[in-house]
Amino acid sequence: MKFVKYFLQKRSVTILLLLLVLGGGLLSYVKMGKLEDAPFTIKQALVLTPYPGASPSEVQSQVTDVLEESIQSLGELYYLKTENRAGLSKITVYVKKEIRADEMQQLWDKLRRKVNDVQSKLPAGAGPSVVNDDFGDVLGVFYGLTGEGHSYRELEDQAKLIKNELLKVKDVAKIEIYGVQSPTIDVVLSPSVMARSGITTADISRAFDAQNRVVDAGGIDAGVNRIRIESTGNFYSLDDIQNLTIVSRTGEHFRLADIAEIKESYQIPPANKMRIDGKPAVGIAISTVPTGNVVDMADAVKKEIGQFSETMPEGFELQTIYDQGYESAVANQGFILNLVVSVVTVVAILLFFIGFKNGVLVGSGLVFSIFATLIVMLIQGIALQRMSLAAIIIAMGMLVDNAIVVSDSALVNMQRGMRKRVAIMRACSSTALPLLAATIIAILTFLPIYYSPHITGELLSSLVVVIGVSLMFSWVFALTQTPFFIQEFVRRPRPDELKAALFAGKYYDKFRSALGWVINHRYATVGCMVVMLVLAAWSFKFIPKVFVPALDKQYFTLDMWLPEGTRIEETDKMAMEMADFIRGQEETEMVSTYAGRTPPRYYLSNVSFGPQSNYAQILVKCKTSKLSRQLHARLQDSISIKFPEPLIKVNKFELSPLTEAVIEARFLGPDPAVLDSLVGQAIEVMRRNPKVADARNEWGNMSMVIRPVYDPVKAGALGITKASMMESVKSINDGLPVGIYRDDEKKVPVLLKSGNVDITDVGSLGDFSIWNGERSAPLSQVTERIETTWEFPQVRTYNRQLSMAAMCGVKPGHTMAEVHGEIRQEIENMQLPEGYTFFWDAQYKDQGEAMQAIAKYFPLAFLALVVILVALFGNFREPVIIICILPLSLIGIAVGMLLTGFDFGFFPIAGWLGLLGMIIKNVIVLIDEINVQHRSGIDLYTSIVEATVSRTRPVLMAATTTIFGMVPLLFDVAFGGMAATIIFGLTFATGLTLFVTPALYSMFYKVKGK
């Protein structure tokens, strides 16, 4: 204990170091990053490949399969999921969960190389593939720009001006604009006019390319100077396009405006649409640099936008949709308040147990441990966020354990008549090793979570680090700062103040009698504990199982799907009707809608859908989080009744990514028809359960397809090629690209469209005139037939196998685990044809992987724990006693969960692991005291009783401070279950320490009762 003696003797050094810790902690708090939630890595990337004109099955076989074959050679690959729609391949690449964040960028570079290597193998017209590796980036500051009386082009221009200004703000990483409508130049031309003039689409395309191409005109030498010659004639306005001269094959010249109507328009169909309170809008989403402070960045952005708003033209308005900086500040303020309340509570309890001076002495160690932890957090780049602040609160009671043991031992030694320095040194030397072992074991219990490769492990990694660091500091300060403060501020009792018996009085006598009874009836006591453990395990079936809790926010979202094949305009219309209904509720503050695909990831756990025309998301902002919970619950029950046509999923904000459905039974095999049949059977099982909501097929409903069957004989006689036929059909609605108009930095496509057509069915389509520049003919005259058929509008695969899932949700008041348990056996007992397989996907798979990830390192942590215990005690009996006590902690947890009504999930499991460390620490100190007293010559029975009596006050103080320090977290939606686990588990565990440990000890050492 030389270092303890050093700090006691070197008073000035000790004071300086303690002052540095306080100053460094305050500075760290000011400078460290502030976030709403702990960051975690989305270990996914998207590979998007266009293949215009191809059916979903053609996209899957000709594009997706080629890319997947190359991607599969990636050693870090976990699995592939694909979604193939008409003209678009969407591959989601999931990499192994063991891959850490700092390795991801290198991995995505390898993925790009794999994708680029096979671009030449893709069919003509497909590609190029785009690898979206920033899929998981969080653009947490999200504004919406509306413009009363302004067009989408003006909205986009204004948004770009705002973007350019905001990119100058400190700590802004990137800005994404959402909801922009792609501008087009529409050239509306009658097929009869084209046939009469002899103009083909190729003629128009050549004219655009020839006139709008940027050409280097060189320059001339003028003496010592060289003067550049600038080419002119490019398109700078709509008038320039109207005056474009088209030359037909016969050599005739036409002014484009004389044979066509030219107008500015937008892409049909639009890719996505955004509205705020019903008004058309574009979104401006802003992300923070990795080392930045989102609170400061959001404040700076807000100030810049405030200044910019003053100069914006009339009609434009910027509204805050989601402000991660504000949310982070509110979350941090709430947790800081909880932290202060916890500190005050812990100190107050200490004052009650050991008086003002001793209470302040022990409580000061808590403050030093927290401040030192803040310094390490700043160095390690751990921001103040929900997890790291919760870790400090969770560790609160544990942080004073070591100081309580050391100070109590020193005070007892002084009461026995020892000199102050001797009493302090004796207390430190006798407790240092057991406390170090107990502290390391407490940290080791969190090891499985820290090393878990699952996303939950990464989410809680900062919690584990902060708890581990703070616990080690608590041991360091217990052996340095605590002895120093005792030396400086605690008066040694005078001889007349010394007590003859330290642990005497009626309460101590009653406790001794109770201990004697327990030791004499040890087998009955242990048997009773075993029965209670069995009952506790049985009672867990009545506790709801929710793996990751929802958050308490004033926001929630609704995902909405109309039948496949629905136009995006209809989806947008339905979303507006739902938004109007929700806006009419008294709890609502703002509603924004996003049709076609989800908005940028403004919150880390947001799930991504689209592009698909039948999908929309509605983001609801309520006036308060309490009102949000009320409206969310009401809409869960009522929204589907009010709007029966779409499938509606009402979501809370959660800490981990949501899945498309709560339960997914996934089937794999070669034939879509067989998969459809299997999924149909599974859906029937789901629908028979009254707790199931929205049972459906992952591929959705089949949609109608019109298929003109090209006749090469009839069409060949007319000189009309298949390409000419399909180009003419494309001009009916979407428009055929014939050129590019450069509008500043934008490339605006020029689309040829057919005028004066009204085609809504097969009959009118057959009458539509197809042209080739020389003649035209109705579509029916160049085809064998025009048939209608049905197809799945999407084809999905899983690891290169066709994959179809039966999906469902869960009605309010029930959980995934409950419903899954009821439908599981019947679906698993389905007879699968040869070559077909099945597994449970979505939340069940994710939760199973999370538990497997924890279990992966649990044996290592347990082995390390056993090694430390055996090394500490030098035998196997004491470690076995400690291990036998650990499962009994479940009794208190079961009671706590049932009484509080919290769900049991990943966070309570993490709390239980921390609880094990607390129990082990108390039991180690108790058993060590028993051994110390027995080695001093006291008989074993008396040693057990007296050691337990002597440890009662520190054990009760440590347990009480931890329990009351955790109370503020009981009211937090995310951490309430964890807090209940620790509070009720530790309450029962205190009884285990004081009664069951002596009983087990007497059993293992066959101590005779008295």
Secondary structure as UniProt FT lines:
FT   HELIX           2..9
FT   HELIX           11..31
FT   STRAND          44..50
FT   TURN            52..53
FT   HELIX           56..59
FT   HELIX           60..64
FT   HELIX           65..71
FT   TURN            72..73
FT   TURN            75..76
FT   STRAND          77..85
FT   TURN            86..87
FT   STRAND          88..95
FT   TURN            97..98
FT   HELIX           101..103
FT   HELIX           104..117
FT   HELIX           119..121
FT   TURN            124..125
FT   STRAND          130..132
FT   TURN            135..136
FT   STRAND          141..147
FT   TURN            148..149
FT   HELIX           152..166
FT   TURN            167..168
FT   TURN            170..171
FT   STRAND          172..178
FT   STRAND          183..189
FT   HELIX           191..197
FT   HELIX           201..212
FT   STRAND          219..222
FT   TURN            223..224
FT   STRAND          225..228
FT   HELIX           238..242
FT   STRAND          245..247
FT   TURN            249..250
FT   STRAND          253..255
FT   HELIX           256..259
FT   STRAND          261..266
FT   STRAND          273..276
FT   TURN            277..278
FT   STRAND          279..288
FT   TURN            290..291
FT   HELIX           294..309
FT   TURN            310..311
FT   TURN            314..315
FT   STRAND          316..323
FT   HELIX           324..380
FT   HELIX           386..415
FT   TURN            416..417
FT   HELIX           420..444
FT   TURN            445..446
FT   HELIX           447..450
FT   HELIX           455..478
FT   TURN            479..480
FT   HELIX           481..489
FT   HELIX           495..497
FT   TURN            502..503
FT   HELIX           506..520
FT   HELIX           522..539
FT   HELIX           540..542
FT   STRAND          555..561
FT   TURN            564..565
FT   HELIX           568..583
FT   TURN            586..587
FT   STRAND          588..595
FT   TURN            604..605
FT   TURN            613..614
FT   STRAND          615..622
FT   HELIX           625..642
FT   STRAND          647..651
FT   STRAND          663..668
FT   HELIX           672..688
FT   TURN            690..691
FT   STRAND          692..697
FT   TURN            698..699
FT   STRAND          703..710
FT   HELIX           712..718
FT   HELIX           722..730
FT   TURN            731..734
FT   STRAND          736..743
FT   TURN            744..745
FT   STRAND          746..754
FT   HELIX           762..766
FT   STRAND          769..771
FT   STRAND          776..778
FT   HELIX           779..781
FT   STRAND          783..791
FT   STRAND          794..798
FT   TURN            799..800
FT   STRAND          801..810
FT   TURN            812..813
FT   HELIX           816..828
FT   TURN            834..835
FT   STRAND          837..841
FT   HELIX           842..873
FT   HELIX           877..885
FT   HELIX           886..888
FT   HELIX           889..900
FT   HELIX           906..935
FT   TURN            936..937
FT   HELIX           940..966
FT   HELIX           967..971
FT   TURN            973..975
FT   HELIX           976..991
FT   HELIX           992..996
FT   HELIX           997..1004
FT   TURN            1005..1006
//
